[in-house]
Amino acid sequence: MLKERRFGKAGRGMAIAVTALVLLGSFVMVAPPAKAWVYDDPLTSSYVKIKSGSGSFSTLSPSSKQIFVQRGETLTGSIVLETYNSMVSSDRAPLIGTPNWGSHSSSYWTIEDWISTGTQSYGSGEISLNAPSTAGTYYIIFAFGAEFTGGQLASCTNWRYADVHGEVWNDGNDIAQLSAAKIAQMQSAGRTTVSYLFDRGSQSWTVPGDAVTVVVSDEGAVPSPFTTSQVTLRSGTGSFSTISQSSKQITVAPGSRLTGEISVDAMNNMGSSAGPLVATATWGTSSSSYWVIRNEVTVGTAQYTTSGISMTAPSSPGTYHIIIAFSDEHDGAQVASCTNHGHGDGSAVWNDGNDLADLSTVQISSAQSSGRASVEYLFASGYQQYVIPVAAITITVKGSVVSHFDDPLTQSYVKIQSGTGTFSSITATNKQIVVEPGAALKGSVAMLAKNDLESTDAAPLIGVTSWGSHSSNYWSVNNWISTGTNSYVSSNIDLDAPSSEGTYYLIFAFNAELNAAQVASCTNWRHEGGVVWNDGNDIASFSSQKIAEIQSTGRTTVNYLFTTWSQEWTVPSDAIRIIVANDEDHAAVMGTISGRVVYPNADPVAGASVVLPSGSTVLTNADGWFSFDLSAGNYDLTLRKTGCEEKHVQVAVGNGQSLYVGDIIMQEASSTTAPNSPDLLPLTFGGIIVVGVVLAALLLARRRRV
């Protein structure tokens, strides 16, 4: 009976378990959702490629798929096509041609009812069409597909649907309705994809095809002499080092710097010299983002180089371009704005939608495939389609916005060597002069500059005084110093010393900028707001600590202003200390000691006392810097800071010397307490009391149990 009860309990448990599994299964074992229907696309590697033409199409080639005609002109001739059909031989595949003007359902024609598999050559047959009566850009498109009739293919209506419902026209996916972007894809790859209508709905489907671009101009339009001229990319350096005839794209991060050179081959078949040859970026302001590469493009083919490119990539991800083109104009602005010199007074007309910077995707594709494009050009009689030689580099901007640049100047320097006139006492170790208030400062200063930038990076070398207006008290010593170590002279200095006694500075510096004002204000050329003065980081605002640093090392760092942020950046520089005093004999024996106090991890020690034997004391600033003037001699500096061990440094300063002692390391005082320290006594007595209380409690508890 006991066994039966146990068995009964076990059986009931098993039944409950089985029931639970069944219920669980009713939730878990649900039929998977039906897979969405889709037909396998057999045409993803198939293509159509235009090879040549005759009659109106005689200029066609694999790299030139554009013709230029007048309104209503009759187009006659034939076109040779190459097809690659990747389907099996039992799959029917008609090849058709269709213009994108006229009635879609009647303007197509069947070239071949069933093309063969593999690679084949077909003629379009004798074409006879009338060009549209309205000026513009049109297309004649050739395509094949897995259909039974040309109408099914031309309407992109699969036979499964057409057999029941008929062909569907003008629903946005006819071959004649392909967008300019789809046409550009065909002309480049020999195929594109469309939303194709099947019996169960529409799906993306490959249409192998190619197209002739037909540019229709008004009667009396100015004929272009450049229909066979072209510009093709050749090579590049720096940011453009991957550019070649077959590689026309670079990928960069937002806001990154683009530097280097681009070389192109310009073929001018006009019969006489043309020009100018210009380059322009498609971001920024059209009227200021172009530059002239060469004023004249000679007859025939010649190589030209866009040297010294230095620009900032757009800050927003996307696709942008650098356009290089020439035309028969008088200046670069006319070419960049597509304004003929005969229009009005010859002034460029900007932002009318036809600037080079406004080229469409189709025009860019034409430029990259054939080296020319038809653009809307402004003549005296108005706008018309006009062919110009064009090349284009695609710039893909993706990734995070740049908010920090690597500093290439950390080992660069400026070091003053000698002087003449008022500065004749200056040497590499003596960079101080003493003058009376208002004295004339005339002469020259020689210096060494070590420049670690690339040769394509502009680097102005300037001189600047620490007195006067920051925005006007600088001058250019050299507009673009060379890389490596070189000598420079700031000659013909003609200044008046300040009228008040004090210590002032004459500073020389260079940086990776485009002009002297950017260097003097420490404002990077990328900053869209222009030069920013008196924000605390102008070179004329350098503190005495910064001056001491540059006189010792030939460089310092400042909080430099970039596009939308500031960062620490090296300024290679050196300075002459100018002491303005009525008592020149006393001032001449003064020197300067400066340095920086840091912890072992290089963090600055702020508020540390630097004490002279006389008791004179200065405090380090937030960055750990200290500086003070004193007579020539030997000194024992004492450094003190609460929580740190006292530090002693011996220094010797000469007459007029600016001595920079570098970083002085202070150790934090040890916090370990000795075992017999009085500080431990309260803890010791406390511990004894706690132990006593615990023992008494244990004894009391034991007595109660007994």
HUCOR-V103292 format. One record per backbone hydrogen bond with DSSP energy under -0.5 kcal/mol. NH is the residue of the N-H (numbers start at 0). CO is the residue of the C=O. E is the energy in kcal/mol with one decimal. If there is no record, write none. Layout:
nh=(NH:NH)
co=(CO:CO)
e=(E:E)
//
This chain:
nh=(4:5:6:7:8:9:10:11:12:13:14:15:16:17:18:19:20:21:22:23:24:25:26:26:27:28:29:41:43:45:46:47:47:48:50:51:52:53:55:56:57:59:60:61:63:66:68:70:71:72:74:75:76:79:80:81:82:83:84:85:90:91:94:95:96:97:98:99:105:106:108:110:110:111:114:117:119:121:123:126:126:128:130:130:135:137:139:140:140:141:142:143:144:146:152:153:154:155:155:156:157:157:160:161:162:163:164:165:165:168:174:176:177:182:183:184:185:186:187:188:189:189:190:191:193:195:195:196:197:197:200:202:204:206:207:208:209:211:212:212:213:213:214:214:215:215:216:216:220:226:228:229:230:231:233:234:235:236:238:239:240:242:243:247:249:251:254:255:257:258:259:261:262:263:264:265:265:266:266:267:267:268:273:274:275:276:277:277:278:279:280:281:287:288:290:292:292:293:296:297:299:301:303:305:306:308:308:310:312:317:319:321:322:322:323:324:325:326:328:328:334:335:336:337:337:338:339:342:343:345:349:355:357:358:363:364:365:366:367:368:369:370:370:371:372:374:374:376:376:377:378:378:381:383:385:387:388:389:390:392:393:394:395:395:396:396:397:397:401:407:409:411:412:413:413:414:416:417:418:419:421:422:423:425:426:430:432:434:437:438:440:441:442:443:444:445:446:447:448:449:450:450:451:456:457:460:461:462:463:464:465:471:472:474:476:476:477:480:483:485:485:487:489:490:492:494:496:501:503:503:505:506:506:507:508:509:510:512:518:519:520:521:521:522:523:523:526:529:532:538:540:541:546:547:548:549:550:551:552:553:555:557:559:559:560:561:561:566:568:570:571:572:573:575:576:576:577:577:578:578:579:579:580:580:583:586:587:588:588:589:590:591:592:593:594:595:596:597:597:598:601:604:605:606:607:608:609:610:610:611:614:617:619:620:623:625:627:629:631:632:634:636:636:637:638:638:639:643:644:646:648:650:652:655:656:658:658:659:660:660:663:664:665:668:676:679:680:681:683:684:685:686:687:688:689:690:691:692:693:694:695:696:697:698:699:700:701:702:703:704:705)
co=(0:1:2:3:4:5:6:7:8:9:10:11:12:13:14:15:16:17:18:19:20:21:22:23:23:24:27:39:40:42:83:189:208:81:79:79:59:77:75:53:54:56:63:50:60:212:214:216:131:69:128:73:126:51:121:48:119:46:117:83:87:89:111:142:108:140:106:138:102:102:96:94:108:94:92:84:82:80:78:76:124:74:72:128:215:213:211:97:138:209:95:207:93:144:148:149:150:151:152:151:155:196:157:157:158:160:160:160:161:166:153:173:174:178:179:180:181:182:183:184:184:185:184:206:204:193:202:155:195:200:197:195:193:191:143:189:141:139:64:210:137:211:66:212:135:213:68:214:217:223:225:266:370:264:262:262:242:260:258:236:237:239:246:245:393:395:313:252:310:256:308:305:234:303:231:263:301:229:264:265:299:266:296:326:293:293:275:324:290:322:288:320:284:284:278:276:290:276:273:295:267:265:263:261:304:259:305:257:255:396:394:392:279:320:390:277:388:275:274:326:330:331:332:333:334:333:377:339:341:342:347:335:354:355:359:360:361:362:363:364:365:365:366:365:387:372:385:374:383:337:376:381:378:376:374:372:325:370:323:321:247:319:249:393:317:394:251:395:253:405:406:408:449:553:572:447:445:445:425:443:441:419:420:422:429:428:576:578:497:435:494:439:492:419:489:417:487:414:485:412:448:483:449:453:455:477:508:474:506:472:504:468:468:462:460:474:460:458:450:448:483:446:444:488:442:440:438:579:501:577:575:463:504:573:461:571:459:510:514:515:516:517:518:517:521:560:523:526:530:519:537:538:542:543:544:545:546:547:548:549:570:568:557:566:521:559:564:559:557:555:509:553:507:505:430:574:503:575:432:576:501:577:434:578:581:582:583:584:585:586:629:656:627:658:625:661:623:595:663:602:598:596:603:619:604:639:617:608:637:615:611:609:607:624:620:594:592:590:588:652:650:634:648:610:636:646:608:640:666:638:636:634:632:589:653:591:656:657:593:658:595:662:597:642:673:676:677:677:679:680:681:682:683:684:685:686:687:688:689:690:691:692:693:694:695:696:697:698:699:700:701)
e=(-2.5:-2.6:-3.2:-3.3:-2.7:-2.6:-3.3:-2.8:-2.1:-2.7:-2.8:-2.3:-2.3:-2.9:-2.6:-2.3:-2.3:-2.6:-2.7:-2.6:-2.8:-1.8:-0.8:-1.0:-2.6:-2.8:-2.2:-0.7:-0.5:-1.1:-1.6:-1.3:-0.5:-2.7:-2.9:-1.0:-0.5:-2.3:-3.5:-2.1:-1.6:-1.7:-2.5:-0.5:-1.0:-2.8:-2.8:-1.6:-1.9:-1.9:-4.1:-0.6:-1.2:-2.3:-3.5:-2.8:-2.7:-2.5:-2.4:-0.6:-1.9:-0.6:-2.8:-3.1:-2.3:-2.4:-0.6:-2.2:-1.1:-1.8:-2.5:-2.6:-0.6:-1.8:-2.9:-2.6:-2.7:-2.6:-2.3:-3.6:-0.5:-2.4:-3.4:-0.5:-1.8:-2.9:-2.0:-3.3:-0.5:-3.0:-1.8:-1.6:-1.1:-1.8:-1.5:-3.0:-2.0:-0.5:-1.1:-2.5:-0.5:-3.1:-1.1:-2.8:-2.6:-1.0:-3.1:-0.6:-1.4:-0.6:-2.6:-1.6:-1.6:-2.5:-2.4:-1.9:-2.3:-2.9:-1.3:-3.3:-0.5:-2.6:-0.6:-1.5:-2.4:-1.1:-2.7:-2.1:-0.6:-3.2:-0.9:-2.1:-2.2:-3.2:-0.6:-1.4:-2.0:-2.6:-3.2:-0.5:-3.3:-0.6:-2.8:-0.7:-3.3:-0.7:-2.8:-0.5:-1.7:-0.6:-0.7:-1.7:-1.7:-2.4:-2.8:-1.4:-0.5:-2.2:-3.2:-2.2:-1.6:-1.7:-2.6:-0.5:-2.3:-2.4:-1.9:-1.9:-3.6:-0.6:-1.4:-0.8:-2.8:-2.9:-2.8:-0.6:-3.0:-3.3:-0.6:-0.7:-3.0:-0.7:-2.7:-2.1:-0.6:-3.2:-0.6:-3.0:-2.5:-2.3:-1.1:-2.3:-1.7:-1.6:-2.5:-2.8:-0.5:-1.6:-3.8:-0.6:-2.6:-1.9:-2.4:-3.1:-1.3:-2.1:-0.5:-2.3:-3.3:-2.1:-2.6:-1.9:-3.0:-0.5:-2.7:-2.2:-1.4:-0.8:-2.5:-1.2:-1.3:-2.9:-1.9:-0.6:-1.0:-2.5:-3.2:-2.0:-0.6:-2.6:-0.6:-2.8:-2.3:-1.6:-2.6:-2.4:-2.4:-2.5:-2.5:-1.6:-3.1:-0.7:-1.4:-0.7:-2.1:-0.6:-2.7:-1.0:-3.2:-2.5:-0.7:-2.8:-1.2:-1.9:-2.1:-2.3:-0.6:-1.4:-2.7:-2.3:-3.0:-3.4:-2.8:-0.6:-3.2:-0.7:-2.3:-0.6:-2.3:-0.7:-0.6:-1.2:-1.4:-1.4:-0.5:-2.7:-2.9:-1.3:-0.6:-2.2:-3.5:-2.0:-1.9:-1.6:-2.4:-0.6:-2.6:-2.5:-2.2:-2.0:-3.7:-0.7:-1.5:-0.6:-1.4:-2.5:-2.7:-2.7:-2.7:-2.7:-0.6:-2.6:-0.6:-1.8:-0.6:-3.1:-3.3:-2.4:-2.4:-1.8:-2.1:-1.7:-1.6:-2.4:-2.9:-0.5:-1.9:-2.7:-2.6:-2.2:-0.5:-2.6:-2.9:-1.1:-2.7:-2.7:-3.4:-2.2:-0.5:-2.9:-2.2:-3.0:-0.5:-2.9:-1.8:-1.6:-1.0:-2.0:-1.3:-2.9:-2.2:-0.7:-0.8:-2.0:-0.5:-3.4:-1.8:-1.6:-0.5:-2.6:-1.6:-1.8:-2.5:-2.4:-2.0:-2.6:-2.4:-1.0:-3.0:-1.7:-1.1:-2.2:-1.4:-2.6:-2.1:-0.6:-3.4:-2.0:-2.0:-3.2:-0.6:-1.7:-2.0:-2.6:-3.5:-0.5:-3.2:-0.5:-2.8:-0.6:-3.1:-0.7:-2.5:-0.7:-1.2:-2.1:-2.2:-0.6:-0.9:-1.5:-3.8:-3.1:-2.3:-2.4:-1.9:-2.4:-2.8:-0.5:-2.7:-3.0:-2.4:-2.8:-0.8:-1.8:-0.6:-2.9:-3.0:-0.6:-3.1:-2.8:-2.2:-1.9:-2.0:-2.2:-2.1:-2.1:-2.1:-2.3:-1.5:-2.5:-3.3:-0.6:-3.5:-2.4:-0.5:-3.4:-2.1:-2.5:-3.3:-2.3:-2.5:-2.9:-2.6:-1.2:-1.8:-3.8:-0.8:-0.6:-3.0:-0.6:-3.3:-0.5:-2.6:-2.7:-1.8:-1.9:-1.1:-0.6:-2.3:-2.6:-2.1:-2.2:-2.1:-2.1:-2.1:-2.4:-2.3:-2.2:-2.1:-2.2:-2.2:-1.9:-1.7:-2.2:-2.1:-1.8:-1.9:-2.0:-1.6:-1.5:-1.6)
//
